């Protein structure tokens, strides 16, 4: 069979995405800040685009809105997402130590009792207030935050009069991480500066007296010891407790009592003092200003009992096409290249305004359907959060799943129960034990937490007992799923919880 080259004509259909269509899809998943940055770039390169003036409350277009009719709305408990005290052993790394031992957790104090109610916090400094007058709003001025290095540098200048010691102290300050821990090697600093190790140790001892207490510590135990020393509470028993933080992470209270030589009541008092300390003293000065979450959609109860779903006007960029300017300069175009440039600018400007309008409508449509699907959550709370997936919302509003996925990415909804990311409302389903409606995994997690919080010291619930109780309430769940949810909320096992609750019950007698 001979091979030969020849031409063939064929007709075929294919889906081709134009650059403008790709850009429209990209606009859907941009956050408010990213969208503002993109529009600024477009205005800079396109002379026919300009921002619209802010609208007065009394006139102008109103934010797009939609109403969803739910069932009557009685008051419900507010949902509070929280993490728990972890039962894992403390590792050598500081970050792992703090996550396992000292998370900022409101639920921890409830399980450990009122004696341990003090929470770990880094007390950030607050500036004094200032009045405004003559149209000047002091809120418009952002105060420059003092960095940790600047704060330490001021104290170095007062603490050391010798230039050599100030130089060593500066090198030590450069070795601080954002939590205030010293990560530099003292031997390397001494060799680099041509000093002896004793001088560096002496300067470090002075630096460890700086405010806030705990700065320049080399590990968690030293950080806590420095703070306890300032409070004159670093007695022999407390030294033993700080030296055995891994036992505290495992909740091995019996061993701690034996090592420290104290009874249960004294041990609980010592634990309360530990909880009152700050494991990250440098975080009060770390970082710059953080961006606040701005809700893209606002949901409020309407007067007729329905839900009013509105787009947040602050997140809706208003862009206008200056057709008057286009008409004025298009008549003065000197050549075809200038005419083509103006035509391209006009086409791009019209496309951007249409894309922004379509983006707003799409977000409102998706948010309204989420509110309709999760009406019970808005009325009664997290226990009534329904299982929901992208396909359900996409089918209801006649869109593709990928479009819904892009809309819900990094978008937030302000509800009477707080601010939630749109993707929060999409949860896995757990079958009903009675063959009824499925349960949301988030609602089941909340139910597990409530059962554990309400258990008594003499009747601590095992995972199997929790499974039985959930099945009695209509939730068909496996034991390994309960264990996974419990560990995901950092709730210790029944053995560890029983040990804690008995110790607290004995201390309260």
GUTI-21952 format. One record per residue: residue in three letters; x, y, z of N, C-alpha, C in turn. Coordinates in pm, whole numbers, plus 50000, padded with zeros to 5 digits. Layout:
% GUTI-21952
ALAXYZXYZXYZ ...
END
This chain:
% GUTI-21952
UNK500864988050000500005000050000500885012450000 UNK500705020849902501555032749889501065043849978 UNK502005051150034501675062650118501745075250035 UNK500745083550049500705095949971500065107050054 UNK500515119250032499955130850101498775136150024 UNK497685139450092496515144950026495765154050123 UNK494925162650070494135172250148492725166950167 UNK492185168550291490825164650321490125176050394 UNK488885178550357488065188850423487105182150520 UNK487095186850645486205181250747485535192550824 UNK484325189850868483605199250954483475193151094 UNK483765201151195483675196451334483265208051423 UNK482685204651535482285214651634483145213151758 UNK483545224351814484355224251935484015236552018 UNK484195235052145483935246052238485235253552263 UNK485275265952220486475274152232486165285752326 UNK486985287352425486805298252521487625310352476 UNK486935321252452487625333452415488335339352536 UNK489325347852513490005354152628489045361752720 UNK488035368252661487085375652743486235366252827 UNK485835354852770485075345152848485905339552962 UNK487165336752935488045331953040488215342353150 UNK488285355053110488415365653210487135367053291 UNK485975365053229484715365853302484625354753406 UNK485075342853369485075331753464486035334653579 UNK487145340753547488125344053651487575354353749 UNK486765363753698486205374053785485305367953893 UNK484665356753862483755350653959484455346654087 UNK485675341754077486345336554195487265346554263 UNK487305358954213488135369054277487485373754406 UNK488295376254506487795382454629487565397354606 UNK486975403854706486705418154693487995426054671 UNK489025422954747490305430154735490935427554599 UNK490925414954556491495411654425490725418254311 UNK489405418854325488595425254222488885440254213 UNK489025446754327489345461054327490705463554261 UNK491665454854289492985456354228492905454354077 UNK492115444554033491975442153890491325454053819 UNK490295459853883489605471253821490535483353814 UNK491325485453918492295496553915493265494953798 UNK493705482853772494615480353660493915483053527 UNK492635479053516491905481353393491675496253369 UNK491355503653474491135518153460492425525053419 UNK493545520053470494835526253437495185524453290 UNK494815513053232495185510553092494075514352993 UNK492855516953042491745520052953491225534052983 UNK491405543752891490985557652919489475559452920 UNK488715549552874487255551052868486575546052995 UNK487335540653088486775535653214486985545653326 UNK485995546653412486125555053531485205549553639 UNK485565552453761484745548053874483585557653894 UNK482435551853929481255560153957481375566154095 UNK480765577754113480765584154243479915576154339 UNK480295575654470479475568354570478065573854573 UNK477095564854584475685568854584475255573454722 UNK474395583554724473815587954850472745578154894 UNK472475578255026471445569355080470065572555024 UNK469865585354992468525589554952468235587154805 UNK469225584554726468975583054584469905573154522 UNK469785571854388470645562754316470115548554320 UNK470875539954252470485525954247470655519554383 UNK469775510654415469835503454541470515490054518 UNK471105484354621471745471354605470745460954558 UNK471265451954473470395441154429470025432454547 UNK468785427754547468345419954662467375409154615 UNK467185399754703466265388754678465655384854811 UNK464475379154807463825374854930463535359954923 UNK463775353255034463535338955047462595336955163 UNK461505330155143460515328155248460815315355325 UNK461115316455455461385304755537460215301855628 UNK460425292655719459475290355825459645301155930 UNK458685302956025458815313456127460135312456200 UNK460665323856241462025324456293462055327056442 UNK461995316656525462205318556669463675320656697 UNK463935325256818465325327256855466015313856872 UNK467295313456831468065301156845469405304056907 UNK470085293556944471405295357002472385298656892 UNK473335307156924474345311156826475345299956810 UNK475725297556685476735287256660478105292856693 UNK478895285156762480245289356798481215278256761 UNK481995280756656483005270756618484185271956712 UNK484625260856767485715261456862486555248856851 UNK487785250056891488685238656895488925235057039 UNK489475223357064489635218357199491095216257233 UNK491345214157362492675211257412493135197957355 UNK494285197857288494765185757224495405176457326 UNK495315163157303495875153257394497205147957345 UNK497735153257237498995148157185500155152757272 UNK501195145157271502375148557350503085160557289 UNK503755168157372504475179957326505725175557251 UNK505935181057134507125177757057508215187857087 UNK509345186257022510455195357047510235208856983 UNK509435209256879509225221956810508215230456886 UNK508465243356890507605252356967506195252956912 UNK506065254256780504735255456723503885243356756 UNK504475231356745503725219356778503395219056926 UNK504325223757008504085223957153502895232657187 UNK502845244457127501775253857160500435249057107 UNK500435242956988499175238056934498625226557018 UNK499525217857066499075206257142498685209657285 UNK499435219057344499255221557486498425233757516 UNK498595244457438497955257057475497225263557359 UNK496215257157300495425263957198494515274357261 UNK494185284657185493255294857235491855289257222 UNK491345283357328490155275057317489165278057427 UNK488015283857394487015286257497486405273557551 UNK486425262657475485815250257522486685242857620 UNK487985245857621488895238757709488565241357855 UNK488305253957888488065257258027486815250658079 UNK485825248357990484605241858037484865227458077 UNK485785220758006486055206858039486995205558158 UNK487885215258174488845214358283488335220658412 UNK487195227358407486605232858529486905247558546 UNK486245253858641486395268358660487785272258704 UNK488525263158771489855266858816490815269058700 UNK490475263558583491365264858468490745273658360 UNK489895283158401489135290858304489955301658237 UNK491145304758287491955315158226492415310558088 UNK492315318957989492655315157853494025320657816 UNK494685313357727495985317957675495735329157576 UNK496275340357602496105351557510497395359657505 UNK497625365557391498695375157378498065388957385 UNK498335396257490497655408957513498295419557425 UNK497625422857318498125433157227497915446857288 UNK498895455757272498765469157327497735477157251 UNK497065486057322496045494357260496425508857279 UNK496245516457173496585530457180495465538657239 UNK495795550557285494785559357341493915565357234 UNK492735569557275491785575357180492115589757152 UNK491505595157051491735608957013490475614456951 UNK490145626556984488925632656931489225638956797 UNK488175640456719488315646456587487515659356582 UNK487995668756503487295681456489487625687256353 UNK486795697156310486985704156185487035694556067 UNK486185684256070486105675155958487185664755954 UNK488145665256047489215655356048488785643156128 UNK488845631756066488475619256131489735611456161 UNK490035609956290491255602956327491195588356285 UNK489975583156263489855569356218490415567156079 UNK490525578256001491085576955867492585575155869 UNK493205577855981494655576555993494975563456061 UNK495785555155995496175542256052497485543956126 UNK497445541456256498655542656337499625531456300 UNK500895535056294501915525256263502165516556385 UNK502015503556369502205494356481503675493056515 UNK503965492456643505335490656689505715476056670 UNK506825473856602507275460156579507985454956703 UNK508145441756708508855435556819510295440356824 UNK510935441756710512325446356707512455460556759 UNK511515469156725511555482956775511315483256926 UNK510375475256974510075474857117511285470057196 UNK511945459757147513125454657216514285464557205 UNK514405470957089515495480657071515435492157169 UNK514235496857203514105507657302514615503157439 UNK514325490657476514765485757606516265482957607 UNK516805478957492518265476857485519005489957508 UNK518485500757450519145513757466519165518257611 UNK518165514457690518115518357830518845508557921 UNK518915496157881519495485957970521015485057962 UNK521605488957849523045487257831523695500757801 UNK524725503757879525505515957853526765512957775 UNK527215500457778528425496457707528075493357562 UNK528865498957470528585497057327528735482557286 UNK529685475257345529875461257310528675452957353 UNK528145455757469526955448457515525745451857431 UNK525615464457389524495468257303524585461057168 UNK525835459257119526005452256993525575437657007 UNK525955431257118525545417257141524025416357155 UNK523455425857231522005425757249521275427657116 UNK521815436057029521205437856898521225425156815 UNK522345417656824522425404956752521405395056808 UNK521245394956940520245386157000518835390056956 UNK518575402956951517255407656908516965403756764 UNK517995403756680517805399556541517445384856530 UNK517765377056635517465362856633516105359256688 UNK515275369256722513945366456774512985362956661 UNK512125353156685511065350256589509835358356627 UNK508755356656553507565364856576506905362056709 UNK507175350456769506595347156900507455352557014 UNK508625358056984509505363357088510545353457137 UNK510705342157068511665331957108512995334357037 UNK514085331557108515425333357052515785320956971 UNK515985322756843516315311556754517775311856709 UNK518555321156758519965322156719520815313556810 UNK521955309156758522905301156835523875310556907 UNK523965309257038524805318457117526265316857081 UNK526695304857053528095302757014528435309656884 UNK527535309256788527795316056661527845331056678 UNK526985336456763527005350956788528325354956853 UNK528765347256951530025350357019531185349856920 UNK531215339756834532315338556737532255349756634 UNK531075353556590530945363956488531355377556541 UNK531055380156667531385393156726532735393356795 UNK533415381756800534715381156866534605382757017 UNK533475378257072533265379157217533335365257276 UNK533295364457410533315351457475531885347257509 UNK531715334357531530375329157558529785334757686 UNK530625337357786530125342457913529495356257896 UNK530105364657811529555378057789528215377257719 UNK528095368257623526825366757552525755361557648 UNK526115351857734525165346757831524735357657928 UNK525655366257966525335377058059524365386957995 UNK524605390557871523705399757801522325393257781 UNK522315380257750521045373257734520245373457864 UNK520935371857978520245372258106519555385558130 UNK520185396458087519565409558101518375410958005 UNK518545406057881517475407157782516245399157825 UNK516465388457900515335380357943514535386958055 UNK514965398558101514185406258198513325416958131 UNK513395417857997512635427957926511135424957935 UNK510365435457910508915434157901508495432157756 UNK507485424057731506765415557826507605403457867 UNK507345398457986508105387158037507975375157946 UNK509085368257927509085356457842509855358357713 UNK510205370957679510985373357560512385367457575 UNK512995363757462514355358257454514445344257515 UNK513305337657538513355323757582513725314957464 UNK514375303657495514805294657388513885282857369 UNK512955280857459511935270557442510735274257527 UNK509695266357518508465269257590508655268857741 UNK509375259057789509575257857934510295270157989 UNK511315274957917512035286757964511155299157958 UNK510295300157858509385311457847508445311957966 UNK507875300458002506975300058118507715302658247 UNK508935297658256509735299758378510035314558398 UNK510355321658290510645335958302509415343658352 UNK508255340058303507045346858348506685343358492 UNK506895330858530506625326958668507605333558764 UNK508845335258720509845341858806509455356258833 UNK508925363158732508485376958751507355377658852 UNK506505367558854505395367058947505775361059082 UNK507045357559096507545351359220506795338459249 UNK506565330459145505845317859161506655305959111 UNK507945308059088508775297159039509375289459157 UNK508505282759234508975274759346509395260959295 UNK509975252459381510455239259335509365230859269 UNK508155230859323507095222859263506745227959124 UNK506715241159109506405246758977507515243958878 UNK508755243958923509875240658834509735226558779 UNK509315217358866509135203558821507995202858720 UNK506915210058743505785209958651506195215458515 UNK506925226658513507335232558387508315223458313 UNK509135215958390510085206858327509425194258272 UNK508155192158302507455180058257506165183858184 UNK506285192958091505105197258017504515186057932 UNK505365176657890504835165657809503845157157889 UNK504075155858022503105148758106501795156558117 UNK501895169758120500705178058126499915176757996 UNK500605175757884499915174057756499185160757750 UNK499715150657816499075137457818498065136257931 UNK497935146858012497015147058125497325136058227 UNK498575133658246499005123558343499115130258479 UNK497965133158539497945140758664498525132658780 UNK498345119758780498865111658890500385112558896 UNK501035111458781502495112558778502945126458816 UNK502235136558769502605150358803502485152858953 UNK501435147759015501285149559160502435142959235 UNK502835131359186503925124259253505255131559234 UNK505535136359114506805143259088506865156859160 UNK505745163959159505745177259221505575176659372 UNK505115165359421504905164159565503755172459616 UNK502665173359539501505181359579500265172659567 UNK499185177359629497915170259616497145175759496 UNK495925170459477495155174159359494775188859359 UNK494415194059475494005208059481495165217259445 UNK496355214459498497515222759466497875221559318 UNK497735209459264498065207659123497115215659034 UNK495845215759069494895223558991495195238558999 UNK495615243259116496005257259128497225260259042 UNK498165251059037499355253058955498995253058807 UNK498085244458768497665244258628496955257158591 UNK496175262558682495495275358656496515286458636 UNK497595286258713498645296358696499345294658562 UNK499575282258521500205279958391499315285258279 UNK498015282958292497085287458189497005302658179 UNK497345309558287497275324158288498485330658223 UNK499465322558181500675327958119500495329257969 UNK501445335857906501395338257762502505330357694 UNK502175319857618503215311857554503855318657434 UNK503285329457385503835336757270503905351657302 UNK504805355857385504805369957428505115379757317 UNK505715375257209506085384557103504985387457004 UNK503895379857007502845381656907502075394656924 UNK502215401057040501545413957058502135424656966 UNK503325422256913503995432056829504185427256686 UNK503775414756658504105408856528503135413356422 UNK503665414056300502825416256183502265430256173 UNK501715433156058501075445856034499585444756052 UNK498845454656003497395454256016496805442955934 UNK495845436055991495205424755923493945429655853 UNK493675423555738492495427155661491245421055724 UNK490265429455748489015424555804488195417855694 UNK487435407855733486575400855637485375409855605 UNK485175412155477484025420055432483045410555366 UNK481835410055420480835400855367480385405455229 UNK480295395955135479815399055001478295399054994 UNK477665391555084476205390355085475715392555228 UNK474605399355242474005401855373472615395555377 UNK472335388255484471045381655502470415386955630 UNK469205391455621468505396555739467055392255733 UNK466425392155847465015388255854464145399755806 UNK463285396955711462375407055660461135408155749 UNK460385418855732459215421355817458105411155795 UNK458075404855677457015395255647457405380855685 UNK458535379055755458955365855797459875358855699 UNK460155365155586461065359255488462495363955518 UNK463425359055436464825363355449465145372755333 UNK465665384455365466095393855263467575391555235 UNK467895387955112469275385255070469725396754983 UNK470755403855025471225415554953472725414554931 UNK473155420254820474585421754796475105433654874 UNK476245432054936476855442855011477325453654913 UNK476765465454926477105476354833478575479954839 UNK479215477654955480635481054968481535472054885 UNK481035460254849481835450954769481455451154622 UNK480565460254583480145461254445480885472854378 UNK481895470154300482615480954231481735487254124 UNK481695500154120480865507354023481775513553918 UNK481675508453797482525512753686481635517953575 UNK481985529353517481235535453409482085536153283 UNK481405535653169482045537553039481795552052995 UNK482845559552971482725573652934482485574752784 UNK481225573352743480885574252600481035588352546 UNK480845598252632481005612152586482445614752546 UNK483365610052627484785611752596485165604052469 UNK484565592152453484855584152334484375591452208 UNK483165597052215482635604052098483465616452065 UNK483995622952168484765635152143486125632352079 UNK486795621752125488155619452075488165610451952 UNK487075602451932487095593651815487055601651685 UNK486455613551690486405621751569487735628151536 UNK488655627951629489965634051606491045623551584 UNK490655611151563491655600651538492365603451408 UNK493685602651408494475606351291494635594851192 UNK494685582551243494895571451152494075559451200 UNK494165548651123493395536751154493835530251283 UNK495115531151316495625525051439494975531351562 UNK494805544551559494165551251672492695547351681 UNK492025546351565490615542251566490465528051620 UNK491375519251579491305505451630491545504851780 UNK492465513351828492745513551973491515518252051 UNK490855528752001489665533852070488525523752065 UNK488375516951952487325506851941487585495252037 UNK488835491452049489185480552141488945484752286 UNK489275497152319489035502052455487545502352486 UNK486725506652389485285507152411484725493052429 UNK485175483752347484705470052359485105464052492 UNK486335466452534486825461052662486075467252779 UNK485775480252772485065486852880483635481652892 UNK482955480052777481595474752780481575460352832 UNK482585452652792482655438852841482825438652993 UNK483695447353047483955447253190482695450853268 UNK481975460853225480755464653297479715453453293 UNK479585446853176478635435753168479075424053256 UNK480375421453258480885410453338480685412953486 UNK480905425353531480695428553672479225427253710 UNK478345431553621476915430353648476505415553654 UNK477025407553560476715393353561477295386453684 UNK478465390653727479085385053848478205387653969 UNK477705399953982476845403354097475565395154095 UNK474955393653977473725385953968473955371254002 UNK475085365953958475375351853984475605349454133 UNK476345358354198476575356954342475245357554418 UNK474395366954380473105368354448472235355954427 UNK472275350454307471455338754277471915326654359 UNK473245324554365473775313354442473505315154591 UNK473725327254641473495329854783472045328054821 UNK471125332354735469705330854764469305316254772 UNK469875308054685469545293754689470135287254814 UNK471325291554855471915286154979471025289655098 UNK470545301955103469665306155212468375297955210 UNK467845295355092466625287355083466875273055132 UNK468035267455096468345253855136468655252955286 UNK469295262955340469725262655479468865271555569 UNK467625272855535466715281055616466655276155761 UNK466645263055782466535257655918467745261656002 UNK468915262555940470105266956014469945281356061 UNK469445290055974469275304056012468225305556121 UNK467255296656124466175297656222466555291256355 UNK467085278956349467265271156471468735269356513 UNK469685270956425471075269256464471755257556393 UNK472995254656437473835245156366473275231056367 UNK472455227656467471895214156471471005211356349 UNK470545221756286469625220056173470285223356040 UNK471615223356038472335225255912472135212855824 UNK471645214855704471315203755615472525199855530 UNK472625186955495473655182955398473405189955265 UNK474465194855204474315202355079475565200654996 UNK475395199054865476535198354776476355208054660 UNK477415209654583477405219454475476375215754367 UNK476215202754341475295198654235473855202554269 UNK473475201554396472105205054435471815219654406 UNK472745228354443472555242654417472615245454268 UNK473555239154198473695241554054472445237453979 UNK471875225954012470645221453945469465230553975 UNK469415235854097468275244254136468275257654063 UNK469455262954033469525276253969469905275353822 UNK470085263253772470375261553630471755265753590 UNK472745262953673474125266153642474975253653652 UNK476215254753608477135243553617477775243253756 UNK478175231253798478815229953930480065238453941 UNK480845239053835482095246753840481825261553863 UNK480705266553807480345280553830479995282953976 UNK479215274054035478865275254177480115274354263 UNK481035265454224482275264054301483085276954298 UNK483145283354182483905296054172483215307054252 UNK481895307454248481175317954321481375316554471 UNK481385304454522481465302454667482895303154719 UNK483885304354631485275305054677485575318954731 UNK485995319554856486435332054920485345342754923 UNK484095338454927482985347854943482355345355080 UNK481875355955144481355354955280479935360455287 UNK479175354455379477785358355398477575362755542 UNK477005374555559476675379755691475255375855725 UNK475085367855829473775362955871473505367256015 UNK472275365856064472035368656206472835359856300 UNK473425349156251474235340256335475725342356315 UNK476115352556242477515355356224477895355356077 UNK479205356756054479735357155918480285343255884 UNK479855337855772480285324555730480735325055585 UNK481755317155554482125315455415481025307355347 UNK480765310455222479685303555152479905288555149 UNK481145284355144481425270055140481155263155274 UNK480975270855380480645264855508479325257355501 UNK478405262155417477075256255411477035243255330 UNK478155239655268478215227155192478895216655279 UNK478125207255331478645197155421478235183355373 UNK479015173355416478695159555381477465154955457 UNK476845144555405475625139355467475895126355539 UNK475175124355649475225111955725473815106355727 UNK473705093655690472385087555673471615087355804 UNK470315087255791469435086355907469235071755945 UNK469225068956075469035055256122467605050556100 UNK466695059856082465285056456066464815057755922 UNK465775059655831465415060855690464835074155652 UNK464955084255737464425097455707465445106155638 UNK465355119155663466255128755600467655127455657 UNK468655128755572470055127455615470435139155705 UNK471535137155780472015147255874473315153155824 UNK473535165855852474775172555815475895168155908 UNK477095166355852478245162455933478575173156037 UNK478375185856001478655196656096477685196156213 UNK476415193056186475445191856294475755180056384 UNK476235169056325476595157256405477795160456493 UNK478765167756441479915171756523479465179856644 UNK478555189256620478065197456731477325188856833 UNK476585178756787475865169956879476845161756962 UNK477915156856900478935149256973479575157957080 UNK479885170357046480505179357143479565182057260 UNK478275183757231477325186257339477225174157432 UNK477195162157378477115150157461478325149157553 UNK479495152257500480715151357581480745162357687 UNK480285174357650480285185357747479325182557863 UNK478245175057838477235172657941477485159858019 UNK478525152257987478765139758058479235142458201 UNK478975132958291479355134158432480645126458458 UNK481385130258564482645123258593482455108358615 UNK481305104358671481095090258700480535082858579 UNK480235090258473479635083958356480175090458229 UNK481485088858207482125094158087481755085357968 UNK481385091457860480885084257743482035079257656 UNK482005066557625482945061057527482415063857387 UNK483265061357287482825063257149481655054157116 UNK481675041957167480555032857142479255038057204 UNK479365043757325478165049357390477625061157311 UNK478525069257255478075080657175477375075657049 UNK477925065056989477285059356871475865054856903 UNK475695048157016474355043457055473395055057077 UNK473875065557141473005076957169472635084157039 UNK473575085156946473275091756819472285083556737 UNK472435070456741471505062056666470095062556726 UNK470025064256858468705065956920468025078756874 UNK468855088856843468295101456795468155101856644 UNK468415090556577468175089656434469385091756345 UNK470605091456400471815093456321472525080156305 UNK472635075356183473305062656155474775065656131 UNK475605063056230477015066756224477865055356279 UNK479055053856224479965043356268480865048456379 UNK481415039156456482275042956568483525050356519 UNK484105045756409485315052256360485035066556314 UNK483795069056267483435082656229483325091656352 UNK482755086356460482695093956585484095097056635 UNK484975087156630486355089356675487045099756588 UNK486805099456457487415109256367486915123256397 UNK485615124856417485075138056449485585142956584 UNK485655133956682486135137856815487575142356809 UNK488405134856738489815138756727489965151556645 UNK489085153556545489135165756468488825178156551 UNK488025176456656487735187556747488715187856865 UNK489765179556858490805178956962490215175657100 UNK489235166657102488645161957227489345148957265 UNK489875147957386490615135857426489695123757436 UNK490315112357451489565099857462488815099257595 UNK487935089257608487135087957730488025085057851 UNK489125077957832490035075057944490655087857996 UNK491105096357908491725108957952490695118358012 UNK489495118657954488455127458010488025122758147 UNK487935109658167487555104358298488585108258404 UNK489865107758367490925111258461490825125958502 UNK490555134558403490435148958432489215151758521 UNK488075146458483486855149558555486885144358698 UNK487495132758719487595127558857488515136358939 UNK489595140958878490515149658953489835162758991 UNK489055168358898488355180758928487255178459032 UNK486565167159023485505164359119486075162459258 UNK487215155859271487835154059402488345167159459 UNK488825175959369489325188959417488195197859466 UNK486985195859414485875204259456485205199959583 UNK485625188759640484995184159763485475192159884 
END
